[in-house]
Amino acid sequence: MKSEPPTPRFAAEVLVTWFRKEGRELPWREPDVSPWHILVSEIMLQQTPVSRVAPVWQQWVTRWPLPSTMAAESPATVVRAWGKLGYPRRALRLHDCARTLAEEFDDQVPSDIDVLLTLPGVGAYTARAVACFAYGQSVPVVDTNVRRVIARAVHGQAEPGNPSTNRDLRDAAALIPEIDGDIFSAALMELGAVTCTARNPDCARCPLPHCAWVAAGRPPYEGPPRKTQGFAGTDRQVRGRIMDVLRTASGPVDRSRIDAAWLTDTTQRDRALLSLLTDGLVEQTMDGQFALVGEGES
C-alpha cells in the first residue's frame, strides 16, 4: 500500500530542523543585525547573487549603520558605492528610502507590511521579507526559489508556471506552521537556493519527507521554452560601461569619454545614455558634460 504524504506541519518541522543545522552562515542572518541592515540586504539581493552582495553589504552597513547616515550622503556617493552589483536604480531607491526613514520614521524601519509598502523601493516581496526576517513575523515570503520548491514538492511540477502574487502567497501561507513560521519561510527559500535548484536539484540531500515531483518520477518541464538573455551586447552592458566611466571620474566628464565607452553601436550607446538620464542616475551639466546624479553643476 502506498504511504500517504506526511502532514504539512510535520514537513515544516523537518525543514526548520534542517535549516537550523544546515543553513548558510550569511552575514545578514547574524542575531545583532538591525532591520535597516536586513532591508539593505534584501534590496541588494534582488537579481544579484549572494557571493557578490555579501562583501558590498558589509561595507555599506559599516559605513551607513543608520538610515540617517546614508541620507546625509549625496545620491552620487551611494550610486558610486553600489559598484558593479547591477541595476543601479536600486541604489537610488535605497537612498530615497533612507531619507524617508530618517525624516518620517525616526531612523526606524517599520514592521507593518502596509507601512513598509509605502517606502520608496519597497515592493511586495521586500516588505514581507523585512517583516519576516527582521521582525520574526509568520508571513509568506515568495521568491523564485520558493515558487520552485512549492511547484515540485506540493504540485509535482518540474518548474512553477507564470508568477501570480495571490496564488503564490496563498500556496506559501498554507505551509507556514504555527510555531517558527519566520524560520520556516527562511528555510523554504534556503532549500530552493542550495538544494532544490533550477538545474541539477540534489534530491538525495533534500530534507523533505515527501516530494510530489519525485514521487511522480521527476517528470520534465512541459511548458513553453523559457526565455534567457545573455549580458554581452545588451543595453544593460552599455549602461554599465557608461556608469563605469562616471563612477571612476572625480567629476563631470565630456561627451567624448561617454562615446569612447561603447564604440560598437553608436545608436545603442545613445539609447543607453538617454535611459540613464531618464532614470535619474546621470545628469547633464549646463556646459554639456555628464555626471552621476548630484555631482553635476546646477
Secondary structure, 3 states (H helix, E strand, C coil): CCCCCCCHHHHHHHHHHHHHHHCCCCHHHCCCCCHHHHHHHHHHCCCCCHHHHHHHHHHHHHHCCCHHHHHCCCHHHHHHHHCCCCCCHHHHHHHHHHHHHHHHCCCCCCCCHHHHCCCCCCCHHHHHHHHHHCCCCCCCCCCHHHHHHHHHHCCCCCCCCCCCHHHHHHHHHCCCCCCCHHHHHHHHHHHHHHCCCCCCCCHHHCCCCCCHHHHCCCCCCCCCCCCCCCCCCCHHHHHHHHHHHHHHCCCCECHHHHHHCCCCCHHHHHHHHHHHHHCCCEEECCCCCEEECCCCCC
